[in-house]
Amino acid sequence: MTDLPLADLDAFTAVARERSFRAAARKRGVSASSLSEALRRLEERLGVRLLNRTTRSVTLTEAGERLMERLSPALGEVVSALEQVNSLRDSATGTLRLNVATVVARAVLPEIAADFLKAYPGIMLEVSGDDSFIDVLAAGFDAGVRYGERLEKDMIAVPIGPRRQRFVTAASPAYLLAHGEPLHPREVLDHACIRHRFASGSMPSWEFERGEETIRISPQARVTSDSLELEISAAIAGLGIIATFEEFLAPAISRGELVPILEDWAQDFPGPYLYYASRKHMPPPLRAFVDFLKTRPKG
């Protein structure tokens, strides 16, 4: 009996309240015959008569009375639950879960997230910094943020943050005074370098671009770390040349603690994208975030 159709139970309560098939049908916007058929199915499944029908009246049997007493509160709870879910469809409340590249978590997302949460006080934000290539939906996230070459296929992509970024190379004044300044990317191979290793274990090569020419090198690392703070400190201490996102080095460069080198070879590339699976049935917090991003000035 656990598989009784909810629609048939609802039809029974409608007729029982109105004591009339015609009146219940008008209220529901359906035909009286459809309600009568629903009652026939329900009584057949239960094996008991629920309503006494005559040409003049419809009354509840004892079984119908007992079912109505228990069913009305239960259906009321169902209706309330559905109304609550329906209200969430257009309400910007709930939790937005994002899986983002670590550079985005550090240099791009903080200002955007602060402005977004101020605009939508009913939304909570969960952010996981991750440089691996994962199925964000299968991992329980609403969306991911990656750079173009790491976007998952068949996803909708929305620009987030600066539309152009640079990968720059720098060293401390003391290091350059002691070891000289490389004037070509290949000369970097003769210098001590500070390199970043991702949690996956990968240590990407350094790329330099000038015009149509691209040079990739894998210099010997004097310092290797998965901590950006340690890497920048090592560079400021004069332990070698560092290459990373311009945003990370800008404060030290502005203070004179680091000096940009090979500036005409700095790699320029498109900024990151928010990506998600479908515009259909988007969680309200994600829809609000996408709409928010579309209204922000593009850097």
C-alpha positions in Angstrom: 0.0 0.0 0.0 3.1 2.3 0.2 2.9 3.0 -3.6 -0.6 4.6 -3.6 -0.6 7.5 -6.1 -0.5 10.8 -4.3 -2.8 12.3 -7.0 -5.5 9.8 -6.2 -5.3 10.6 -2.5 -5.4 14.3 -3.2 -8.5 13.7 -5.4 -10.2 11.9 -2.5 -9.5 14.7 0.0 -10.8 17.3 -2.6 -14.1 15.5 -3.0 -14.4 14.7 0.7 -14.0 18.4 1.6 -16.5 19.6 -1.0 -18.9 16.7 -0.6 -19.4 17.0 -4.4 -17.5 15.8 -7.4 -18.6 18.8 -9.5 -17.6 21.4 -6.9 -14.2 19.7 -6.3 -13.7 19.5 -10.1 -14.4 23.2 -10.5 -12.0 24.1 -7.7 -9.2 21.9 -9.2 -9.9 22.9 -12.8 -10.3 19.3 -13.8 -13.3 17.2 -15.0 -15.6 15.5 -12.5 -15.1 12.2 -14.4 -11.3 12.4 -13.8 -12.0 12.7 -10.0 -14.5 9.9 -10.2 -11.9 7.7 -11.9 -9.3 8.5 -9.3 -11.6 7.5 -6.5 -12.5 4.3 -8.3 -8.8 3.4 -8.6 -8.1 4.3 -4.9 -11.1 2.3 -3.6 -10.1 -0.7 -5.8 -6.5 -0.6 -4.4 -7.6 -0.3 -0.8 -10.4 -2.8 -1.2 -12.9 -0.6 0.8 -15.5 2.0 -0.1 -14.5 5.5 1.0 -17.5 7.5 -0.3 -21.2 6.9 -0.6 -22.5 8.4 -3.8 -26.1 9.2 -4.8 -27.5 11.5 -7.4 -28.0 14.1 -4.7 -25.1 13.7 -2.3 -21.7 12.5 -1.6 -20.9 11.4 2.0 -17.9 9.7 3.7 -18.1 6.1 4.9 -16.6 5.2 8.2 -13.4 4.2 6.4 -13.4 7.4 4.5 -13.8 9.4 7.7 -10.8 7.7 9.3 -8.7 8.1 6.2 -9.6 11.8 5.9 -8.7 12.4 9.6 -5.2 11.0 9.0 -4.7 12.2 5.5 -5.5 15.9 5.7 -2.6 16.8 8.0 -0.2 14.6 6.0 -1.1 16.2 2.7 -0.9 19.6 4.3 2.7 18.9 5.2 3.4 17.8 1.6 1.9 21.0 0.3 4.0 23.1 2.8 7.2 21.2 1.8 6.5 21.9 -1.9 5.8 25.5 -1.3 9.0 25.9 0.6 11.0 24.3 -2.2 9.2 26.5 -4.7 10.1 29.6 -2.7 13.8 28.7 -2.8 13.7 28.7 -6.6 13.5 32.5 -6.7 15.1 33.2 -3.3 18.8 34.1 -3.2 19.5 32.1 -0.1 21.4 28.9 0.7 25.1 27.8 0.2 27.2 28.3 -2.9 30.0 25.7 -3.1 32.9 26.6 -5.4 36.0 24.6 -6.3 38.7 27.1 -7.6 42.3 27.1 -8.7 44.5 28.2 -5.8 45.7 31.3 -7.6 42.1 32.4 -8.0 41.4 31.7 -4.3 44.3 33.9 -3.4 44.4 36.7 -5.9 41.0 36.9 -7.7 38.1 35.7 -5.5 38.5 37.6 -2.2 37.3 41.0 -3.5 34.6 39.5 -5.7 33.4 37.2 -2.8 33.3 40.1 -0.4 31.2 42.3 -2.7 28.9 39.3 -3.6 28.2 38.4 0.0 27.4 42.0 0.9 24.9 42.1 -1.9 23.3 38.8 -1.0 23.3 38.5 2.9 21.2 35.3 2.7 23.9 33.3 0.9 26.8 31.4 2.5 29.9 30.6 0.6 32.2 27.5 0.7 35.4 27.7 -1.3 37.9 24.9 -1.9 41.3 25.8 -3.4 42.3 23.0 -5.7 44.7 22.8 -8.7 43.7 19.3 -9.7 41.3 18.5 -12.6 38.2 17.1 -11.1 34.5 16.6 -11.8 33.2 19.5 -9.7 29.6 18.3 -9.7 30.5 14.7 -8.7 32.6 16.2 -5.9 29.6 18.1 -4.6 30.3 21.6 -5.8 28.0 23.9 -7.6 30.6 25.3 -10.0 34.4 25.5 -10.5 36.8 28.3 -11.5 39.7 27.4 -13.8 41.8 28.9 -16.6 40.8 28.2 -20.2 43.1 25.2 -20.8 41.7 23.5 -17.7 38.0 24.0 -18.3 35.9 20.8 -18.4 34.2 20.1 -21.7 30.5 20.8 -22.3 30.4 23.4 -19.5 29.0 26.9 -19.5 31.8 29.4 -18.9 31.5 32.9 -17.4 34.5 35.3 -17.1 35.5 36.0 -13.5 38.1 38.5 -12.4 40.7 40.2 -14.7 40.5 39.3 -18.3 44.2 39.4 -18.8 46.9 38.3 -16.4 50.7 38.0 -16.6 53.3 35.5 -15.4 56.4 37.6 -14.4 59.9 36.9 -13.3 61.8 38.7 -10.6 64.8 38.6 -8.2 66.1 40.7 -5.3 68.4 43.6 -6.0 71.1 41.8 -3.9 70.8 38.6 -6.0 71.1 40.5 -9.3 74.1 42.5 -7.9 75.9 39.3 -7.0 74.9 37.1 -10.0 74.0 39.5 -12.8 70.7 39.9 -14.6 69.7 37.3 -17.3 68.8 39.1 -20.5 67.3 36.0 -22.3 65.1 33.2 -20.9 67.7 30.6 -21.6 70.2 32.5 -19.4 67.9 31.7 -16.5 69.2 28.1 -16.7 72.5 29.4 -15.3 70.9 30.9 -12.2 69.5 29.6 -8.9 65.7 29.5 -9.1 62.8 29.2 -6.8 60.0 26.9 -8.1 56.5 25.9 -7.1 55.4 22.3 -6.7 51.6 21.7 -6.8 49.9 19.3 -4.4 49.6 16.9 -7.3 53.4 16.8 -7.4 53.6 18.5 -10.8 56.2 21.3 -11.2 55.3 23.2 -14.5 58.0 24.5 -16.7 58.5 28.3 -17.0 57.1 29.8 -20.2 58.3 33.0 -21.8 56.7 34.8 -24.7 57.9 37.6 -27.0 56.0 38.2 -30.2 55.4 34.8 -31.9 58.3 33.2 -30.0 57.6 31.0 -27.0 60.4 29.5 -24.8 59.8 26.8 -22.1 62.5 26.0 -19.6 62.8 23.8 -16.5 65.5 25.5 -14.4 67.3 23.8 -11.6 65.6 24.7 -8.4 67.5 25.8 -5.3 64.3 26.1 -3.4 61.1 24.1 -4.2 57.9 24.5 -2.2 54.2 24.3 -2.3 54.0 27.5 -0.1 53.9 30.7 -2.1 54.7 32.7 1.0 57.9 30.8 1.5 58.9 31.1 -2.2 58.4 34.9 -2.1 60.4 35.2 1.1 63.2 33.1 -0.4 63.3 35.4 -3.4 63.4 38.5 -1.2 66.2 37.0 0.8 68.3 36.7 -2.4 68.2 32.9 -2.8 67.2 33.0 -6.5 64.9 34.0 -9.3 61.2 33.5 -8.9 58.5 33.3 -11.6 54.8 33.4 -10.8 51.6 35.5 -11.2 52.2 39.2 -11.3 49.6 39.8 -8.5 51.6 37.7 -6.1 54.9 39.7 -6.6 53.4 43.2 -7.0 53.6 44.2 -3.3 57.3 43.1 -3.0 58.1 44.8 -6.3 56.4 48.1 -5.2 58.5 48.0 -2.0 61.7 47.5 -4.0 62.3 44.1 -2.4 62.1 42.4 -5.8 63.0 43.7 -9.3 61.2 42.5 -12.4 63.5 40.9 -15.0 62.9 39.8 -18.6 59.8 42.1 -18.8 59.6 41.9 -22.5 59.2 38.1 -22.2 56.5 38.2 -19.6 53.7 35.7 -20.5 50.3 37.2 -21.0 47.2 35.0 -20.9 43.4 35.1 -20.5 41.9 35.4 -17.0 39.9 32.6 -15.3 36.3 31.4 -15.9 33.5 30.3 -13.6 32.1 27.1 -15.2 29.0 25.1 -14.4 26.8 22.4 -16.0 23.5 23.9 -17.1 21.4 27.0 -17.0 18.3 24.8 -16.3 17.3 24.4 -12.7 20.3 26.3 -11.4 20.6 26.5 -7.6 19.5 30.0 -6.6 22.9 30.9 -5.0 24.7 29.9 -8.2 22.2 31.9 -10.4 22.7 34.9 -8.2 26.5 34.6 -8.4 26.4 34.3 -12.2 24.1 37.3 -12.5 26.4 39.2 -10.1 29.5 38.5 -12.2 27.8 39.6 -15.4 27.1 43.1 -13.8 30.8 43.6 -12.7 33.1 45.6 -14.8 35.5 43.4 -16.8 39.2 44.1 -16.0 
